[in-house]
Amino acid sequence: MKEELNTKRVALSLGAVSFILSAVCLLLIAVAPTATTSIFGSIFHGIDISKIAVPISWGSAILGVIVATLLGSIVGWLFAKIYNKLN
């Protein structure tokens, strides 16, 4: 018996995870930009992100969270569709 993923649930789940990660990142940048930039530099193996970081407006930041959520949902849906086809 083949077990299939529910594409809607996977899409909503990955969309929610993308929203949470993006919102937490936005919050960290708003509260502690220098520390957050340093932490992300460590994640990217020492790349000095402060050299490429530019200030953005709250509107752009919120748009970024929305786009990340939508892209996460689309990727989750596509992942489930491909998984079900390969299953």
C-alpha positions as CSV (number, residue, x, y, z in Angstrom):
1,M,0.0,0.0,0.0
2,K,1.4,3.4,-1.1
3,E,1.5,6.1,1.5
4,E,1.1,9.5,0.0
5,L,1.8,12.9,1.4
6,N,-1.1,15.4,1.7
7,T,0.2,18.2,-0.6
8,K,-1.9,20.8,1.1
9,R,-0.6,19.9,4.6
10,V,3.0,19.8,3.5
11,A,2.6,23.1,1.7
12,L,1.0,24.8,4.7
13,S,3.6,23.2,7.1
14,L,6.6,24.4,5.1
15,G,4.9,27.8,4.6
16,A,4.5,28.1,8.4
17,V,8.1,27.1,9.1
18,S,9.3,29.6,6.5
19,F,7.2,32.3,8.1
20,I,8.5,31.6,11.6
21,L,12.2,31.6,10.4
22,S,11.8,34.7,8.4
23,A,9.9,36.5,11.2
24,V,12.5,35.5,13.8
25,C,15.3,36.7,11.6
26,L,13.5,40.0,11.1
27,L,13.0,40.4,14.8
28,L,16.6,39.6,15.6
29,I,17.8,42.1,13.0
30,A,15.5,44.8,14.5
31,V,16.6,44.1,18.1
32,A,20.3,43.3,17.7
33,P,21.6,44.0,14.2
34,T,25.3,43.7,15.0
35,A,25.0,40.5,16.9
36,T,22.7,39.0,14.4
37,T,25.0,39.9,11.5
38,S,27.9,38.3,13.4
39,I,25.9,35.1,14.1
40,F,24.9,34.8,10.4
41,G,28.5,35.4,9.4
42,S,29.4,32.4,11.5
43,I,26.7,30.3,9.9
44,F,28.1,31.3,6.5
45,H,31.7,30.2,7.5
46,G,33.1,33.6,8.2
47,I,31.8,35.7,5.4
48,D,31.5,39.3,6.6
49,I,27.8,39.9,6.0
50,S,28.1,43.4,7.4
51,K,29.8,44.4,4.2
52,I,26.7,43.6,2.1
53,A,23.9,44.3,4.6
54,V,21.9,47.4,3.8
55,P,19.1,49.0,5.8
56,I,15.6,48.3,4.6
57,S,12.2,49.7,5.4
58,W,9.6,47.9,7.5
59,G,7.5,47.6,4.4
60,S,10.3,45.8,2.6
61,A,11.0,43.6,5.6
62,I,7.3,42.5,5.9
63,L,7.2,41.9,2.2
64,G,10.2,39.6,2.6
65,V,8.4,37.6,5.3
66,I,5.3,37.3,3.0
67,V,7.4,36.2,0.0
68,A,9.4,33.7,2.1
69,T,6.1,32.2,3.4
70,L,4.7,31.9,-0.2
71,L,7.8,30.4,-1.5
72,G,8.0,27.9,1.4
73,S,4.4,26.9,0.6
74,I,5.1,26.4,-3.1
75,V,8.2,24.4,-2.3
76,G,6.3,22.3,0.2
77,W,3.6,21.6,-2.3
78,L,6.1,20.8,-5.1
79,F,8.0,18.5,-2.7
80,A,4.9,16.6,-1.8
81,K,3.8,16.3,-5.5
82,I,7.2,14.9,-6.5
83,Y,7.4,12.6,-3.5
84,N,4.0,11.2,-4.3
85,K,5.0,10.7,-8.0
86,L,8.2,8.9,-7.1
87,N,6.5,6.8,-4.4
